[in-house]
Amino acid sequence: MSTEVPLLNVQIDGVWMQFPKGTKVIEACSQAGKFIPRYCYHPKLSIPGNCRMCLIEMGMPKMTPDRKPVLGPDGRPEIGWIPRPQISCAQDVAEGMGIRTDSPLVKECRQGVMEFLLINHPLDCPICDQAGECRLQEFSVEYGNSHSRFLERKVKKPKNVELGPRVTLDAERCVLCSRCIRFMKEVAKDDVLGFVDRGGFSTIACHPEKTLESNYSLNTVDICPVGALTSTDFRFKMRVWFLKETKSIDVNDGLGCNILIGSRENHIYRITPRENNDVNGNWIPDSHRLNFKYIQSEERILAPTVDQKPAAWTEATKAAVAKLKAAGKLAMIVSSKLTNEELYLAKRLATALNITLHDTLPRFETPDGILIPSDRNPNTSGARLLGAFTKEPGAHLKEIVEGVRKGTIQGVLSLGEDLLDCGFAHEDLLKLKALVVTSILPNASTKAAHVVLSGAAWAEKRGSMVNIHGRLQRLNKAVEPAGESRDDWEILRDLLEATGTVAALHSIEDVFRSMSQDVPAFAGLNLGKIGDLGLQLLPKQETATVTA
Amino acid sequence: MEYAAGNGTQKAMTPPANLLAKIEEAISHYPVSKRSASLPLLHLWQEHYGYVSDEGVSWIAAKLELQPINVLELVTFYPMFRREPAGKKHIRVCRTLSCAMAGSYKLRDELAKSAGIDIAAWNAEMQGHAHGDQGHDHSPKKITGHAVHNAGHGNPVAVSPDGEYSIEFVECLASCGSAPVAMVDDLFQENIRIEDAAALWKTTTSQANRVLPTPPHPREHRLIFKNIDKQGRGNDIATYIAEGGYEPLKKALATKPEDLLEEVKKSGLRGRGGAGFPCGTKWSFIKRGGPKPTYLICNADESEPGTFKDRYIIHQDPHQLIEGMVISCFTVGASLAYLYIRGEFPEGAEILEKALAEARAKGFLGKNILGSGFDLEIYVHRGAGAYICGEETGLIESLEGKRPYPRIKPPYFPAVLGLYQCPTIVNNVETLCHVKHIVQMGGSEYAKIGRPNNTGTRILCVSGDVQKPGYYEVAVGSLTLGELINDVCGGMKPGRTLKGVIPGGSSAKVLRAGEQFKIKDAMVRLEDLPMDFDSLAAAGSMAGSGGVIVMDDTRDMVEILNNINEFYAHESCGQCTPCREGAQWMKKITDRIVAGGGVEQDPATLKNVADNIAGKTICAFGEACSWPTQSFLAKFKDEFAARSTKALPPPMPPEYTRDELIQHASIPSVSAPRGNGHEVMAPAATR
């Protein structure tokens, strides 16, 4: 086991508590229920100590001449308080340390800093996107003054500056905490942001030759404590207090960044990262967070079709099974973008339809060295676990394509993949006696299919996935499936029942329960047990998969 | 200066061979990190081309394997760098307190007149741009064809319509005793008579190396300044050696470093830069024999307004400093040292370069110094016009090629995590010179000079309203403030009386004439206050850097404070909130009071703003910028009250604009209707 971390005795606002050595004072106070306001401090970044919002009173035990602590009547060390306030972000707790977070001096410090931060601030909350999640607003209410004493002209700074393709700067709102600069340098490894000018004119900027183009640029918007950096995509679209935040996971790659889906009235407005130190830390690539527009696309397939004509669900499922059964030898392509529950039912459906040849479409690309791994399928681990493919993903794809071309395979069931991506040519599809596909958007396969079953997008459903490190994580439903579309597990259940199997599955929980009985890896689990941060299902692989 | 053909474009993207050679040489001075060469390269670029173009920024960044923003951050911070050409002849006029008291504003106006610059129109246009409060655009550009816009990090440069002449206000040039002073290109000029302003444009000689004919005052005890103002004495190494120079170095090299440290401790030497920290104690923080190298930095960024001592050591006796540095490096075990000299001393930097080369040639520097086995290299590193580089951790950041943002302490104590995160000693020029004398005479003998805990000599720099301003080296505490002003400096000017005195550089708290201080149960009059560290601290001020600024009864204390506030607002690095916002706010308040817009609340607000800065910032600049306001308000309460009389009925802003406060004799209790309810926009010209 890990080496024992010694516990240190610390007095916070008169109460003695214990904290592990190495705990930052600001974190210790939070743990003690004494939240310390802060702007520049971020646990994942280096510590500049520049905002001065986290000033507290600090002291160390009074020492006798032979360096022993002087004990008070309660047997505890007597504290010699440092007359100057100290920042709490830059120091670790120490044995016998005293901290005051609610003294008159601390209140005065916070009031002073709040006033300083606001004198040159435009106070344009009514038109500011940060309103509602702005630390200036929050701390102003909590620690600031009710009125301004500032009679001078405010400093004029650049506004509406496009720092990069996705981030817009309003320098007048900036509190110069340098979080964005440090993030770009330390996490994104792309040192493009800096300060120009000095003193009261200091401004965040990038050099025109090298702008904020990193695929991680929008994380600066997340960590900006004020409305200085805003997302060009999201700004002016929706007041944040109207957004419903759904905890889910990203499906753009095998890491499964934890996210919050911000939606209102069945419409997704933005996606922001959700802290999970076992997965993505606090970050997410821009490419991933912005990749949700297709869910709301005009192109969405809104209802099932049979022979390219709209059909009712019962008719469509029955037709799908009948056509497949009548076709002859079958193969199944199943996407590794499916949830565990869907993959489990797919496998059962394959058995019921006597399909022995099935595979998944692998998507491996160069990792970005930060968060994005080589596997761009979100649930390859789940697909492996649930037998969606044998050997390696994609090992049998060629065999399936060849079979169709030779005419030895007459029917294909494609769950979530366009066959053209899997090596099929367009004329191959026309050879099939039965092509049944599930999809949310039209593609060559849906246009050639005999039955199209309109499924739900990842933000429209619940379920679980296993990431490249073997971590089981949950998807949650932020919005309703578009049109007549149905949750994929229901489609698969109905297909299964249409084959004559009695499934007796009435909810996603039922599916998981059934899966946990059949697949040993899931034994004893249910969706509730997975929790918001997921749980380690498989031993964490030591393979060279690159993540942060 | 050599200008590329065509105005405003730098066509030569590959610098010429002679410049390239200088660039390579500069880079070689920083074996640990090329980034440190950023400032030297920017200087070289500007010396060659006249300004630093966007191409220059990119070229330097590429050369040093940096991102272009890393270099842009510097160009926009240090006021000495221009992003557009100035006039062919460029004059920098010192704007800071002692020079302002000696008429530098008038001097600037006269210079403008003689250069054909319409300073009134220019002022109107610039109002609010430089220090101001309104418009500011961070990309420098010509506003009317006769101004280089440097707002945001420097004062704007006024250029004559023909492009021949340009004028710039700069902050303290560190020669307050010979105010007003200016720099014509790199040539230093002092004691400028306003009526001779026009002649300045034709100056071809510097006055930086002038030698004063007056002998030292009998009350002086010259140790460091022994060789200053000696007629006919050169600053070369032969002269220095003939006087017995470098003998103490030989003695030191034959002594164990631990014993040298013991001597320094015994001497009781306290730092002469401002904080007065015991030098031996500072040095003993260095753990010898660790895995990291130790560095020593000489802080020659003399920039505390009122202080002008290091200038003369550098110009007239550079070898004394170099010898002190070599001994100090030997003592703390440093084999690489930098001499960080302020950008405004270009002539001083050249003298030091030459002196270092001489010392190297004689074997006092380099490998195996005088056969001792001790190696040492010292390089000169030039700043570029930033007061904050006098703060030791800001200086270290600057030397690392970054914006000189002071570091948080803990954890970045220089003795532990200094230059390149290695143990580093930073000492003032004068302090390092004292080390030479301590070795020469022995620590105990040195400690006999001065008073207990206030040992040695110290150079007092007196400027302002006295008959004989200048530098006076005295045994610490051997003079009272009254003796200094009335005996040594010849008293106040005829018919004038003392009103106040700032005893240790402009950040030291002001003392008022007639004040009495309780020191060790005795009441001491201002005139009887001994000029030592402890007495001045007991009087609620500080000995600081030894810059004594004297003000007589004709001075308007509100204007004096406004001048000081302008300095600190301009010099705040902007890193941490209270100082960045507060220094500028205090300046805006005093500026408005001076302009006639003082309201009843102003003194209380000013004091409270200052209180909210002091003790709450990363570095001591917080105190430096708030102590003047706190002390002037406390000591000259009536003057501030008399100028802050307009009643301001609640509610406070946004009901009243700054301009209304200035223009209207009284503010109506019911605010005037404002149409749509928005604040009235200032006229375009002032935005």
Contacts between the chains, C-beta under 8 A, distances in Angstrom:
chain1	res1	chain2	res2	distance
A	47	B	408	7.3
A	48	B	405	7.8
A	48	B	408	7.3
A	48	B	575	7.6
A	49	B	408	3.9
A	49	B	576	7.5
A	49	B	618	6.1
A	50	B	405	7.9
A	50	B	575	5.1
A	50	B	576	4.6
A	50	B	577	7.1
A	50	B	618	6.8
A	51	B	576	7.3
A	51	B	577	5.6
A	52	B	576	5.4
A	52	B	577	5.0
A	52	B	578	5.7
A	52	B	616	5.7
A	52	B	617	6.9
A	52	B	618	7.9
A	53	B	577	7.6
A	55	B	616	6.2
A	83	B	615	7.9
A	84	B	615	4.7
A	84	B	616	7.9
A	85	B	615	6.8
A	85	B	616	6.2
A	87	B	408	7.0
A	90	B	408	5.2
A	90	B	410	6.6
A	90	B	411	7.0
A	91	B	410	6.3
A	108	B	612	7.6
A	109	B	612	7.9
A	109	B	616	5.9
A	111	B	612	7.9
A	112	B	578	6.4
A	112	B	611	7.9
A	112	B	612	3.3
A	112	B	613	7.9
A	112	B	616	6.7
A	113	B	577	5.4
A	113	B	578	6.5
A	113	B	612	7.8
A	113	B	616	7.5
A	115	B	612	7.2
A	116	B	577	5.0
A	116	B	578	5.6
A	116	B	580	7.7
A	116	B	581	3.7
A	116	B	582	5.8
A	116	B	585	7.6
A	116	B	612	7.1
A	117	B	577	6.0
A	117	B	581	7.0
A	119	B	581	5.9
A	119	B	585	6.1
A	120	B	581	6.6
A	147	B	651	7.2
A	147	B	652	6.1
A	148	B	652	6.4
A	148	B	653	5.7
A	149	B	601	7.0
A	149	B	605	5.3
A	149	B	652	6.2
A	150	B	585	7.1
A	150	B	653	6.3
A	151	B	589	7.7
A	151	B	592	7.1
A	151	B	599	7.0
A	151	B	648	7.9
A	151	B	652	7.2
A	151	B	653	5.8
A	151	B	656	6.7
A	151	B	658	6.1
A	151	B	661	6.3
A	152	B	133	5.6
A	152	B	585	6.9
A	152	B	588	3.9
A	152	B	589	7.1
A	152	B	592	6.7
A	152	B	658	5.5
A	153	B	128	7.1
A	153	B	132	7.6
A	153	B	133	3.8
A	153	B	134	5.1
A	153	B	588	7.6
A	153	B	657	8.0
A	153	B	658	5.5
A	153	B	682	7.4
A	154	B	133	7.3
A	155	B	133	6.7
A	155	B	136	6.6
A	155	B	584	7.5
A	156	B	134	5.7
A	156	B	135	5.0
A	156	B	136	5.4
A	156	B	687	7.3
A	157	B	136	7.0
A	157	B	138	7.7
A	158	B	137	7.3
A	158	B	138	6.4
A	175	B	577	7.3
A	176	B	574	7.0
A	176	B	575	7.8
A	176	B	577	7.7
A	176	B	580	7.1
A	191	B	67	4.7
A	191	B	69	6.9
A	191	B	70	6.9
A	192	B	67	6.4
A	192	B	69	5.9
A	193	B	69	6.7
A	194	B	69	4.1
A	194	B	70	6.7
A	194	B	72	6.8
A	194	B	73	4.3
A	195	B	73	5.8
A	195	B	77	7.8
A	195	B	403	6.3
A	195	B	574	7.4
A	196	B	72	6.1
A	196	B	73	6.3
A	196	B	76	4.0
A	196	B	77	7.8
A	196	B	138	5.5
A	196	B	152	7.3
A	196	B	153	8.0
A	197	B	76	5.1
A	197	B	77	7.3
A	197	B	136	7.9
A	197	B	138	5.4
A	197	B	151	7.9
A	197	B	152	3.2
A	197	B	153	4.9
A	197	B	574	7.7
A	198	B	76	7.3
A	198	B	77	4.9
A	198	B	152	7.0
A	198	B	153	4.7
A	198	B	386	7.9
A	198	B	403	7.8
A	198	B	572	7.5
A	198	B	573	6.0
A	198	B	574	4.9
A	199	B	153	7.9
A	199	B	569	6.4
A	199	B	570	6.5
A	199	B	571	7.3
A	199	B	572	4.2
A	199	B	573	6.8
A	199	B	574	4.4
A	199	B	580	6.1
A	199	B	583	7.1
A	199	B	584	6.5
A	200	B	569	6.8
A	200	B	572	7.0
A	200	B	574	6.5
A	200	B	580	5.7
A	200	B	581	6.5
A	200	B	583	7.4
A	200	B	584	3.7
A	201	B	136	5.7
A	201	B	138	7.4
A	201	B	151	7.0
A	201	B	152	3.9
A	201	B	153	7.0
A	201	B	574	7.3
A	202	B	574	3.7
A	202	B	575	8.0
A	202	B	580	6.7
A	203	B	138	5.5
A	203	B	152	7.5
A	205	B	69	7.3
A	205	B	72	7.4
A	205	B	138	6.8
A	206	B	69	5.7
A	207	B	57	7.4
A	207	B	58	8.0
A	207	B	67	7.1
A	207	B	68	3.8
A	207	B	69	4.3
A	207	B	72	5.1
A	208	B	54	7.8
A	209	B	58	6.0
A	209	B	68	5.0
A	210	B	67	6.2
A	210	B	68	5.7
A	210	B	69	6.8
